Amino acid sequence: MQTVSVTFPNQSYDVLIDRGLLDKTGKLVAQQWSPRRVALVSDDNVAPLYQARVAKTLEQTGFEVHCYDFPAGEASKSLTVLADLARKMAAAAFNRDDGVIALGGGVTGDLAGLLAATYMRGIRFIQIPTSLLAQVDSSVGGKTAVDLDTIKNIIGAFYEPDLVIIDPDTLQTLKQRDLIEGYGEIVKTAALEGGDFWKLIETIDSPADLLTHSPELSALSIGYKAKVVMADETESGSRQLLNFGHTLGHAVEALAAGGLRHGEAVSIGMLALMQVFEDAGLSEAGITAALKNRLAAVNLPTTSPLLNSPQVLDKVKNDKKNRHGHLNLVYLKALGEPAIKSVPNEEIATFLHLPEA
């Protein structure tokens, strides 16, 4: 079993990675929590696959488990679904001594995390991510949120879990598109880190390779993210580096209205941004092609006609990373050498070669 430790001044937790951990959930949780009520939250895709199985292991170690599910998809990251889950917990008499466990992908982690952060002003929380995207990225770092209309993750909180349990075997039940999208975040992180992580990425040539190497990919991705997050928990400084590819990526993801997955949008956003910086002579020649080669190897999209939409500029200007009239753009001088360029709002369209309305 591989363990990545995440430590903050007032809290620390471990990320455990190993095949077969799902059936050890009860024992692992019992090492963190005394027996209590547990809200086991999943979407209606994951619940039939794993919820009863995990609930059984928890009950065998003394926990009172209440299973809740919600409709799968980004649309469920809403205040309406959040309130419905809180209402069910209140009806079951959950109190501050109880806990929430997120069992599922990124939507489940975001939603259940915010539920834990806000129910009675905060109760204990554990993550069990079952998608590649959640295993390598969203389950670690404490970001929890729901969307408001078309604005992603606008209502949320930084709320760290007590434990993250990653069983790579859960990836076997993913549809291929759902598996592949997580690789967009992996390539992003490997490009930021460089070195041995990028060397591993250079050996990934198919979706099957993702399944074979998923434990190492998770450990390396989380290790890098943990290092960054521990230095800047609330994204006031170096944590912004993790937004590489996200500014343009979030814009096309929003305009696609469900037609693009998050990892797909990050793939598109990374390449569009890096081409701008490479053309401007701010990045090493050939770096965009190297990224494109690795993303295309598993059939991730590498461009989108939505980049030519006049609406992209509005989405970019309204990005959460736009502060004090400037947009901070994360780019790579070279593999393993990230940097940030601050661009004034009035220069964004020209710098990024975006059409204006």
Order of alpha helices (4+ residues) and beta strands (2+ residues): beta-beta-alpha-beta-alpha-beta-alpha-beta-alpha-beta-beta-beta-beta-alpha-alpha-alpha-alpha-alpha-alpha-alpha-beta-beta-beta-alpha
